[in-house]
Amino acid sequence: MTPSNHDSQTSCPDVGLDTRLPVPPDGPADGDRDGDGNALDLSPDALFDVLATTRSRYVLYYLVDHGGTTMVDTVATTVTAWETETTADGISRDSMEDTLIDLVHATLPKLDDYGFVEYDTDEKVVTPTPRADDLEPFLEIARQLDGPEAEADGTAFEK
């Protein structure tokens, strides 16, 4: 099958993934919305958009592994430690601030727009949705490519 013949709206029954996503408010990728504005199956463009950056994947690894509501600062500390290959105590203030700014203004809003997390800007907390669990098969593949799993306590990520 050539890429031009591939139906981008095909679901993934082999992995049990419900491929329906809400459409981000800044507009859908090509083919993500029907004529009535309803979300269609997750397109490869949308899936790869969510998993495209290491930071987004690290956020999802942490939230899916730990579940529940987490303070954004905690997620930022863990992600920064993983990105800099150190412990939470070893990260610099500048690295932490850079990560926190990106999470607050870009990464978490995007994951919220796609319905994978609920990001509460007032309370400064983030909660994975059941939709985030649907990404697990893809996250496991990405995690294998990124390197060994993060420590259960979220303090180290070995590459």
C-alpha positions as CSV (number, residue, x, y, z in Angstrom):
1,M,0.0,0.0,0.0
2,T,1.4,3.4,-0.9
3,P,1.2,6.3,1.5
4,S,-1.2,8.1,-0.8
5,N,-3.6,5.1,-0.7
6,H,-3.4,4.8,3.1
7,D,-6.5,5.8,5.0
8,S,-5.3,8.1,7.8
9,Q,-8.5,7.4,9.7
10,T,-7.8,3.7,10.2
11,S,-8.1,2.6,13.8
12,C,-5.6,0.3,15.5
13,P,-7.5,-2.8,16.6
14,D,-4.3,-4.8,17.2
15,V,-3.4,-2.7,20.1
16,G,-6.9,-1.8,21.3
17,L,-6.4,1.9,20.8
18,D,-9.5,4.1,20.7
19,T,-8.3,6.5,18.1
20,R,-10.8,9.2,18.5
21,L,-9.4,12.5,19.8
22,P,-10.8,15.9,20.5
23,V,-9.6,18.5,18.0
24,P,-7.2,21.1,19.4
25,P,-8.7,24.6,19.5
26,D,-6.0,25.9,17.1
27,G,-7.4,23.7,14.4
28,P,-7.1,20.1,13.3
29,A,-4.4,18.6,11.3
30,D,-5.5,17.6,7.8
31,G,-8.3,15.1,8.1
32,D,-8.9,15.3,11.8
33,R,-12.4,16.8,11.7
34,D,-15.5,15.9,9.7
35,G,-17.8,18.5,8.0
36,D,-19.7,19.0,11.2
37,G,-16.6,19.8,13.3
38,N,-16.6,16.4,15.1
39,A,-13.3,14.8,15.8
40,L,-12.3,11.8,13.6
41,D,-10.0,9.0,14.3
42,L,-6.5,9.9,15.4
43,S,-4.5,10.6,12.3
44,P,-0.8,9.7,12.1
45,D,-0.1,13.4,12.0
46,A,-1.8,13.9,15.3
47,L,-0.2,10.9,17.0
48,F,3.3,11.9,15.9
49,D,2.6,15.5,16.9
50,V,1.9,14.4,20.4
51,L,4.9,12.0,20.6
52,A,7.3,14.2,18.5
53,T,9.3,15.8,21.3
54,T,11.3,14.1,24.0
55,R,9.8,16.4,26.6
56,S,6.2,15.5,25.7
57,R,7.1,11.8,25.9
58,Y,8.8,12.2,29.2
59,V,5.8,14.0,30.6
60,L,3.5,11.2,29.4
61,Y,5.9,8.5,30.7
62,Y,5.8,10.1,34.1
63,L,2.1,10.7,34.3
64,V,1.1,7.3,32.9
65,D,3.5,5.5,35.3
66,H,2.5,7.5,38.4
67,G,-1.2,8.3,37.6
68,G,-3.2,10.7,39.7
69,T,-3.0,14.4,40.0
70,T,0.6,15.8,40.1
71,M,1.9,19.3,40.8
72,V,3.3,20.8,37.6
73,D,6.5,21.6,39.6
74,T,7.0,17.9,40.3
75,V,6.6,17.0,36.7
76,A,9.0,19.8,35.7
77,T,11.6,18.6,38.2
78,T,11.4,15.0,37.0
79,V,11.5,15.9,33.3
80,T,14.4,18.2,33.8
81,A,16.3,15.6,35.7
82,W,15.7,13.1,33.0
83,E,16.7,15.5,30.2
84,T,19.9,16.5,32.0
85,E,20.6,12.9,33.1
86,T,20.9,13.8,36.7
87,T,18.9,13.6,39.9
88,A,16.4,16.1,41.1
89,D,19.0,17.6,43.4
90,G,21.5,18.0,40.6
91,I,19.5,20.1,38.2
92,S,20.3,23.8,37.7
93,R,17.8,26.6,38.4
94,D,18.0,27.7,34.8
95,S,17.3,24.2,33.4
96,M,14.3,23.9,35.8
97,E,12.9,27.3,34.8
98,D,13.3,26.5,31.0
99,T,11.5,23.3,31.4
100,L,8.7,24.8,33.6
101,I,8.1,27.6,31.1
102,D,7.8,25.2,28.2
103,L,5.5,22.9,30.2
104,V,3.2,25.7,31.3
105,H,3.0,27.5,27.9
106,A,3.4,24.7,25.3
107,T,3.7,21.1,26.3
108,L,0.9,20.7,28.9
109,P,-1.6,22.9,26.9
110,K,-1.0,20.7,23.8
111,L,-1.5,17.5,25.7
112,D,-4.6,19.0,27.3
113,D,-5.9,20.1,23.9
114,Y,-5.6,16.5,22.6
115,G,-7.3,15.1,25.7
116,F,-4.4,13.2,27.2
117,V,-4.2,15.3,30.3
118,E,-6.3,17.7,32.3
119,Y,-4.1,20.7,33.0
120,D,-5.5,23.0,35.7
121,T,-3.6,26.3,35.3
122,D,-5.2,27.8,38.5
123,E,-4.2,24.9,40.8
124,K,-1.0,24.2,38.8
125,V,-1.7,20.5,38.6
126,V,-1.9,18.0,35.8
127,T,-3.8,14.7,35.7
128,P,-3.6,12.0,33.1
129,T,-6.9,11.1,31.5
130,P,-8.0,7.6,30.6
131,R,-7.1,8.8,27.0
132,A,-3.4,8.8,28.1
133,D,-3.6,5.1,28.8
134,D,-4.5,4.6,25.2
135,L,-1.1,5.8,24.2
136,E,0.7,3.1,26.3
137,P,1.5,0.8,23.3
138,F,3.1,3.8,21.5
139,L,4.8,5.1,24.7
140,E,6.4,1.6,25.3
141,I,7.9,1.6,21.8
142,A,9.1,5.2,22.2
143,R,10.5,4.4,25.7
144,Q,12.6,1.5,24.3
145,L,14.0,3.9,21.7
146,D,14.6,6.7,24.2
147,G,16.4,4.3,26.6
148,P,15.7,2.3,29.7
149,E,12.7,3.0,31.9
150,A,12.7,5.8,34.4
151,E,13.2,4.9,38.0
152,A,9.9,4.3,39.8
153,D,10.6,7.2,42.1
154,G,11.0,9.5,39.1
155,T,14.5,10.7,40.0
156,A,16.6,9.2,37.3
157,F,16.4,8.3,33.7
158,E,19.3,6.3,32.4
159,K,20.2,6.4,28.7
